[in-house]
Amino acid sequence: MYKVYLLRSKKNGSFYIGYTNDIDRRLKEHNSGMVEYTRKYKPWVLIYYESFISLEDAKGREKNLKSFGKAYGQLKRRIMNSLRGAG
């Protein structure tokens, strides 16, 4: 099972979208500084994820969300309470 996930930085409130087949391991990698892109904004908190059986579907959804268009806006509206409480 693959997960597309949304993280929020506790340091500055920024977001990160990614995909993985092991969400616990991946969150630890982000928070331990192993991921170069997210290192300077740690610690991170997981605020949302979606599950997919297909790797291709997960990659497609990640790409869709990273375009920060309509899909990203809809997701943010759907999880508004989580966004207010996180960080």
C-alpha positions as CSV (number, residue, x, y, z in Angstrom):
1,M,0.0,0.0,0.0
2,Y,1.3,3.5,-0.9
3,K,0.5,6.7,0.9
4,V,0.4,10.3,-0.4
5,Y,1.0,12.5,2.6
6,L,0.9,16.1,3.7
7,L,3.3,17.3,6.4
8,R,3.3,20.6,8.1
9,S,6.5,22.2,9.6
10,K,6.2,23.1,13.3
11,K,9.1,25.6,12.7
12,N,7.4,27.8,10.1
13,G,4.1,26.3,9.1
14,S,5.1,25.3,5.6
15,F,3.8,22.2,3.9
16,Y,5.4,19.2,2.2
17,I,3.7,16.7,0.0
18,G,5.2,13.3,-0.8
19,Y,4.5,9.6,-1.3
20,T,5.9,6.4,0.3
21,N,5.2,2.8,1.1
22,D,6.1,3.2,4.8
23,I,4.7,6.4,6.3
24,D,6.2,5.9,9.8
25,R,9.7,5.4,8.4
26,R,9.4,8.4,6.0
27,L,8.2,10.8,8.8
28,K,11.2,9.7,10.8
29,E,13.5,10.4,7.9
30,H,12.0,13.9,7.5
31,N,12.4,14.6,11.2
32,S,15.9,13.3,11.5
33,G,17.2,15.5,8.7
34,M,17.8,12.7,6.2
35,V,15.7,14.5,3.6
36,E,17.6,17.4,2.2
37,Y,14.6,19.4,1.1
38,T,12.8,19.3,4.5
39,R,15.9,19.3,6.8
40,K,15.8,23.1,7.5
41,Y,12.1,23.2,8.4
42,K,12.0,20.3,10.9
43,P,10.2,19.1,13.0
44,W,7.3,18.0,10.8
45,V,3.9,16.7,11.8
46,L,1.8,14.4,9.6
47,I,-1.6,16.1,9.1
48,Y,-3.1,14.0,6.2
49,Y,-2.6,11.0,4.0
50,E,-4.4,9.0,1.3
51,S,-3.8,5.3,0.6
52,F,-3.3,3.7,-2.8
53,I,-2.8,0.1,-3.9
54,S,-1.0,1.3,-7.1
55,L,2.4,3.1,-7.1
56,E,1.3,4.8,-10.3
57,D,-1.9,6.1,-8.7
58,A,0.1,7.5,-5.7
59,K,2.6,9.2,-7.9
60,G,-0.2,10.7,-10.0
61,R,-2.0,12.0,-6.9
62,E,1.2,13.5,-5.5
63,K,1.9,15.3,-8.8
64,N,-1.7,16.5,-8.9
65,L,-1.4,18.0,-5.4
66,K,2.1,19.5,-6.0
67,S,0.7,21.5,-8.8
68,F,-1.0,23.5,-6.0
69,G,-4.0,24.0,-8.2
70,K,-7.7,23.2,-7.7
71,A,-6.9,19.8,-6.1
72,Y,-4.6,21.3,-3.4
73,G,-7.2,24.0,-2.6
74,Q,-9.9,21.4,-2.2
75,L,-7.7,19.3,0.1
76,K,-6.9,22.3,2.2
77,R,-10.6,23.2,2.6
78,R,-11.4,19.6,3.5
79,I,-8.9,19.5,6.3
80,M,-9.2,23.1,7.5
81,N,-9.6,22.2,11.2
82,S,-6.5,20.0,11.1
83,L,-4.6,22.9,9.5
84,R,-5.6,25.3,12.3
85,G,-4.7,22.9,15.1
86,A,-1.3,21.6,13.7
87,G,2.0,23.3,14.1
